[in-house]
């Protein structure tokens, strides 16, 4: 059950009638659209999380190489 004002219900019903549809059809389309939007949102969140993980791995690898290079330089300087 959904509670809406009489004015809003009448405006909705008038628009539905003008479009040659019925209220159930429009409401089901709205629900399907909303659920699809939620699914797309979840897909985007998964994509963002995957990208974050990839970026972290790349940064770790890159920083690891930089750290190794700095160690070599420092060890070379201290040996000289």
Buried (B, 14 or more C-beta within 10 A) or exposed (E): EEEEEEEEEEEBEEEBEEEEEEEEEBEEEEEEEEEEEEEEEEEEEEEEEEEEEEEEEEEEEEEEEEEEEEEEEEEEEEEE
